[in-house]
């Protein structure tokens, strides 16, 4: 049986399952480089998408479940803000 589940579909399903996603997670975990385009498309289809700025440290901790990502030691991950998106219920 062939799996025809594409990377964008996988990202959408991950979000629809209640997970928050940042651009970093989108690229590393799903191979989708332009998350805002996907989010915009979901909004146009009627999904209520929320977002907030969080520091990179939170995203790196969340990613540990799925991937190994080691930023340089001198990278100020607590000060770097990124945007996470999720589907509001």
C-alpha positions as CSV (number, residue, x, y, z in Angstrom):
1,X,0.0,0.0,0.0
2,X,1.4,3.4,-1.0
3,X,1.2,6.3,1.4
4,X,0.2,9.5,-0.5
5,X,0.3,11.7,2.6
6,X,2.3,14.8,1.6
7,X,4.3,17.0,3.8
8,X,1.7,19.9,3.7
9,X,-1.1,17.5,4.5
10,X,1.0,16.0,7.4
11,X,1.6,19.6,8.8
12,X,-2.1,20.4,8.6
13,X,-3.1,17.2,10.3
14,X,-0.6,17.9,13.0
15,X,-2.1,21.3,13.6
16,X,-5.7,19.9,13.4
17,X,-4.7,17.3,16.1
18,X,-4.2,20.3,18.4
19,X,-0.4,20.8,18.2
20,X,1.2,24.2,18.1
21,X,3.7,24.7,15.2
22,X,6.4,27.2,14.6
23,X,8.3,27.9,11.4
24,X,11.3,26.0,12.7
25,X,9.2,22.9,13.5
26,X,7.5,23.2,10.1
27,X,10.9,23.1,8.3
28,X,12.6,20.5,10.4
29,X,9.7,18.1,11.1
30,X,7.7,18.4,7.9
31,X,10.0,20.0,5.2
32,X,7.6,22.9,4.8
33,X,9.6,26.1,4.6
34,X,6.8,28.7,4.3
35,X,4.5,28.1,7.2
36,X,2.7,31.5,7.0
37,X,1.4,30.5,3.5
38,X,-0.1,27.3,4.9
39,X,-1.6,29.2,7.8
40,X,-3.1,31.8,5.4
41,X,-4.6,29.0,3.3
42,X,-6.2,27.4,6.4
43,X,-7.7,30.7,7.4
44,X,-9.2,31.1,3.9
45,X,-10.8,27.7,4.4
46,X,-12.5,28.9,7.6
47,X,-10.1,27.6,10.3
48,X,-9.6,30.0,13.2
49,X,-5.9,30.2,13.6
50,X,-4.3,31.8,16.7
51,X,-0.7,32.8,17.1
52,X,1.7,34.1,19.7
53,X,5.3,35.0,20.2
54,X,7.4,32.6,22.3
55,X,11.1,32.2,22.9
56,X,13.0,29.7,20.9
57,X,13.9,27.6,24.0
58,X,10.2,26.5,24.3
59,X,10.2,25.4,20.7
60,X,13.4,23.5,21.0
61,X,12.1,21.6,24.1
62,X,8.9,20.8,22.2
63,X,10.8,19.5,19.2
64,X,12.8,17.0,21.3
65,X,9.9,14.6,21.0
66,X,10.5,14.4,17.3
67,X,14.0,15.5,16.3
68,X,17.4,16.3,17.6
69,X,18.2,20.0,17.2
70,X,21.3,21.4,18.9
71,X,21.7,25.2,18.5
72,X,25.1,26.7,18.9
73,X,26.0,27.2,22.6
74,X,26.4,31.0,22.1
75,X,23.0,31.4,20.4
76,X,20.7,33.4,22.8
77,X,17.7,31.0,22.4
78,X,15.9,32.6,25.4
79,X,16.0,36.0,23.7
80,X,15.1,34.9,20.2
81,X,11.3,35.2,19.7
82,X,9.5,33.1,17.2
83,X,5.8,32.8,16.3
84,X,3.8,29.6,17.0
85,X,0.4,28.9,15.3
86,X,-2.4,26.6,16.3
87,X,-6.0,25.9,15.3
88,X,-8.5,27.3,17.8
89,X,-11.3,25.0,18.7
